[in-house]
C-alpha cells in the first residue's frame, strides 16, 4: 500500500516529489539533453521553429510575472495558513531566480538539469520557511537556500569524505578555543593546550588531527565568495551552522535584536554579509572595501560575531540566558 507524504512535510523525499511531480517536471523536460550556453536566459530569443526543452522551460517560467514586495507579503501570509495555490504561485514566480543562480555553478561536477533541480529544492524550502515579518525581500532569503542546496549537491557529487556531525561540532569548539588561546597567548596554541582547555583526553588527539586534515583538504566549493564553510555544508540536518540558524525564520527576529546590541562594525558586517535591512548579500572583499577593512579582518569579525550568535541561540534553546 502506498504511503502519502503530507503536503507540508519538509523532508527531502517529500520536497523532491513535490518538485518533480507538481511543479517542475524537469526529468521529462531535460532527459537526455545537454543544452545550455552562456547566453543569459532573460535575453534568449525564441524562434517559431521547434524549440529545445530548455527553451520551452525558459519560455514557461518567463511567462510568470515577478512579484512586488506587497504581493510577496500577501502570498507569504496565505502560505502560513496552508494555501497551496499561493505556495505554487510563489514558487513559479521565482523559478527564474533558481536558473540564474544555477548557471553560476555549471562546470563544477553537475549538469544544469541537476543544478536546477537541487536549486528548486532550496526554493521550496525557502517558500515554506519565509517569514513575511522579517523585513527583507523573498529573493534575498531564498538565494541563501538555493545556493545551500546546490552546494550540498556539489559536495555529495564529489563523493567527499563526510565528517560525522559530532566531530563537526567538536571541530567548531576546537576552532573557537584556538582563536581564544591565540589571543591570550599571542601565538598559535599547541594541540595539547587546546585539548586541555576543552577537557579532551590525549588519546583523542590523533582522531581530531585526522578530522582537521580531512576538513582542510576537502574542496571548499566557492567558499571564498559566499562564506558557507564545508562544515556547514556536510553536516546533517540535526546539526546546523550559526549562519544557517541565523536565517531560519523562527530565529531571525531574535537574531536581529541581538545584532542591534553588537558593536557597530560587527553589526554592519553581518547585515551586509547576509543581505539584511535592504542590503544585497556581499562578499568579504566588497564588505572590506565599503568599511575600509581587509578581507581577512572582515572574515575574523564575521566568525567572531557568528560564534557569539550561535552561543546565544544555544542558550535560548536550552533555557539559559545569554
C-alpha positions in Angstrom: 0.0 0.0 0.0 1.4 3.3 -1.0 2.0 5.9 1.7 1.0 9.5 1.0 3.5 12.2 2.0 1.8 15.1 3.7 1.8 18.3 1.6 3.6 20.3 4.3 6.1 17.6 5.2 9.5 19.3 4.9 11.5 16.2 4.2 14.0 15.7 1.3 11.8 12.9 -0.1 8.7 15.0 0.1 10.2 18.1 -1.4 11.7 16.1 -4.3 8.3 14.5 -5.0 6.7 17.9 -5.0 9.4 19.3 -7.2 9.3 16.6 -9.8 5.6 15.9 -9.9 3.8 19.1 -9.0 5.9 22.0 -10.1 8.8 21.4 -12.5 8.6 18.1 -14.4 12.4 18.5 -15.1 13.1 14.8 -15.5 10.9 14.6 -18.6 11.8 18.2 -19.7 15.5 17.8 -19.7 16.1 14.0 -20.0 18.9 13.3 -22.4 19.6 16.9 -23.2 22.8 19.0 -22.8 21.7 22.4 -23.9 23.0 25.4 -22.1 25.2 28.1 -23.4 26.5 31.3 -22.0 23.5 33.4 -23.2 21.6 35.0 -20.3 18.2 33.3 -20.2 16.4 36.7 -20.0 17.8 37.6 -23.4 17.0 34.3 -25.2 15.1 34.9 -28.4 12.7 32.1 -29.3 12.1 31.3 -33.0 9.0 29.7 -34.4 11.0 26.6 -35.1 10.9 23.5 -32.9 12.2 24.6 -29.5 14.7 22.7 -27.3 13.4 21.5 -23.9 15.4 24.3 -22.3 13.8 26.9 -24.5 10.4 25.5 -23.7 11.1 25.6 -19.9 12.5 29.1 -20.0 9.6 30.4 -22.1 7.2 28.9 -19.5 8.9 30.4 -16.5 9.4 33.8 -18.3 5.7 34.0 -18.8 5.1 34.2 -15.0 5.2 37.8 -13.7 7.6 38.7 -11.0 6.1 39.6 -7.6 6.1 43.0 -5.9 7.1 43.3 -2.3 3.4 43.7 -1.3 2.5 40.6 -3.3 5.2 38.6 -1.6 3.9 39.7 1.8 0.3 38.7 0.9 1.3 35.3 -0.5 3.6 34.5 2.4 0.8 35.1 4.9 -1.5 32.9 2.8 1.2 30.2 2.7 1.4 30.3 6.5 -2.3 29.4 6.5 -1.7 26.4 4.3 -2.8 27.9 1.0 -1.3 25.6 -1.7 -2.3 27.9 -4.6 -0.3 30.8 -3.0 2.7 28.5 -2.5 2.6 27.4 -6.1 2.5 31.0 -7.3 5.4 32.0 -5.1 7.4 29.1 -6.5 6.6 29.8 -10.1 7.4 33.5 -9.7 10.9 32.6 -8.5 12.0 29.8 -10.9 14.0 32.3 -12.9 16.0 33.1 -9.7 16.9 29.5 -9.5 18.1 29.3 -13.1 20.2 32.5 -12.7 21.9 31.1 -9.6 22.3 27.6 -11.0 24.1 29.0 -14.1 26.9 30.2 -11.8 27.7 26.6 -10.7 28.0 24.9 -14.1 31.2 23.1 -14.8 31.7 22.0 -11.2 30.6 18.4 -11.4 26.8 18.6 -12.1 24.9 19.4 -15.2 22.4 22.2 -15.4 19.5 19.9 -15.1 20.7 18.6 -11.7 21.7 22.1 -10.6 18.2 23.5 -11.3 16.6 20.5 -9.6 18.7 21.0 -6.5 18.2 24.7 -6.5 14.5 24.2 -6.7 14.6 22.1 -3.6 16.1 25.1 -1.8 13.5 27.3 -3.3 10.7 25.1 -1.9 12.3 25.1 1.5 12.5 28.9 1.3 8.9 29.2 0.3 7.8 27.1 3.3 10.1 28.9 5.8 9.8 32.6 4.7 8.5 34.9 7.4 6.8 38.0 5.9 7.7 39.9 9.1 11.4 39.6 8.7 11.8 42.8 6.8 13.6 41.5 3.7 12.6 40.6 0.1 11.9 36.9 -0.6 14.6 36.7 -3.2 17.3 37.6 -0.6 16.1 34.9 1.7 15.6 32.3 -1.0 19.0 32.9 -2.6 20.6 31.5 0.6 18.6 28.3 0.5 19.0 27.8 -3.3 22.8 28.2 -3.0 22.9 26.0 0.1 21.0 23.2 -1.7 23.2 23.4 -4.8 26.4 23.4 -2.8 25.3 20.3 -0.8 24.7 18.5 -4.1 28.1 19.5 -5.4 29.8 18.3 -2.3 27.9 15.0 -2.5 28.6 14.5 -6.2 32.3 14.8 -5.5 32.0 11.8 -3.0 33.5 13.9 -0.3 34.6 12.1 2.9 31.9 13.0 5.4 32.8 14.0 8.9 30.3 12.8 11.5 28.1 15.5 12.9 29.5 15.1 16.4 33.0 15.6 15.0 31.9 18.8 13.1 30.6 20.2 16.4 33.9 19.3 18.1 35.9 21.0 15.3 33.8 24.1 15.8 34.6 24.2 19.5 38.3 23.5 18.6 38.4 26.5 16.3 36.8 28.8 18.9 39.3 27.5 21.5 42.2 28.0 19.1 41.2 31.6 18.4 40.7 32.4 22.1 44.0 30.9 23.1 45.8 32.6 20.2 44.6 36.0 21.6 45.6 35.1 25.2 49.0 33.6 24.4 50.0 35.8 21.5 50.9 32.7 19.5 49.4 29.6 17.9 48.5 27.2 20.7 49.6 23.6 20.6 47.1 20.8 20.1 47.8 19.7 23.7 46.9 23.1 25.0 43.7 23.3 23.1 42.7 19.8 24.2 43.4 20.8 27.8 41.1 23.8 27.6 38.3 21.6 26.1 38.8 18.8 28.6 39.7 16.2 26.0 41.9 13.2 26.7 45.2 12.9 24.9 44.2 9.7 23.2 41.6 11.6 21.2 44.2 13.9 19.7 45.1 11.7 16.7 41.4 11.4 15.8 40.9 15.1 15.9 44.1 15.8 13.9 42.8 13.4 11.2 39.4 15.1 11.1 41.1 18.5 10.8 43.2 17.2 7.9 40.2 15.9 6.1 38.3 19.1 6.7 41.1 21.2 5.4 41.8 19.1 2.3 38.2 18.8 1.1 37.3 21.1 -1.8 35.6 24.2 -0.5 33.2 24.8 -3.4 33.0 28.6 -3.8 33.5 29.2 -0.1 35.6 32.3 -0.7 32.7 34.1 -2.5 29.8 33.1 -0.3 31.1 32.3 3.1 29.4 29.0 3.9 32.1 26.6 5.2 32.4 23.0 4.4 31.4 22.1 7.9 28.0 23.7 7.4 27.5 22.1 4.1 28.3 18.5 5.1 26.7 18.3 8.5 23.3 16.6 8.7 20.0 18.4 9.3 20.3 17.8 13.1 23.4 19.9 13.3 23.3 23.4 11.8 25.8 26.2 11.4 25.3 29.6 13.0 24.7 31.3 9.7 22.0 28.7 8.8 20.5 29.2 12.2 20.6 32.9 11.6 18.4 32.8 8.5 15.8 30.4 9.9 12.6 32.4 10.2 11.9 31.2 13.7 15.2 32.7 14.9 15.6 35.7 12.7 13.6 38.2 14.9 15.7 37.2 17.9 18.9 37.4 16.0 18.1 40.8 14.6 17.6 42.1 18.2 21.0 40.6 19.2 22.7 42.2 16.2 21.4 45.6 17.3 23.3 45.1 20.6 26.6 44.3 18.9 29.5 46.6 18.1 28.5 48.8 15.2 31.2 47.3 12.9 30.2 43.7 13.7 26.5 44.6 13.0 27.4 46.2 9.7 29.4 43.1 8.6 26.6 40.7 9.4 23.9 42.9 7.8 25.9 43.2 4.6 27.0 39.6 4.6 23.5 38.2 4.8 21.5 40.8 3.0 19.7 42.2 6.0 17.9 45.6 6.2 17.9 46.3 2.5 21.4 45.2 1.7 22.2 42.7 -1.0 24.4 39.9 0.2 28.1 40.9 -0.2 31.4 39.1 -0.5 34.1 39.6 2.1 36.0 41.7 -0.4 33.0 44.0 -1.0 32.4 44.5 2.7 36.0 45.3 3.3 36.1 47.9 0.6 32.9 49.5 2.0 34.1 49.5 5.6 37.8 50.2 5.0 38.9 46.8 6.2 41.0 43.9 4.8 39.2 40.8 3.6 40.8 38.8 6.3 39.7 41.2 9.0 36.1 41.1 7.8 36.3 37.3 7.9 37.5 37.4 11.5 34.8 39.8 12.5 32.1 37.6 10.9 33.5 34.5 12.5 33.5 36.0 16.0 30.1 37.5 15.6 28.5 34.3 14.3 30.2 32.4 17.2 28.5 34.6 19.7 25.2 34.3 17.9 25.5 30.6 17.9 26.2 30.5 21.6 23.2 32.8 22.2 20.9 30.6 20.2 22.1 27.6 22.1 21.3 29.4 25.3 17.8 30.2 24.1 17.1 26.6 23.1 18.4 25.2 26.4 16.7 27.9 28.5 19.9 29.6 29.5 20.3 33.4 29.4 22.9 34.7 27.0 
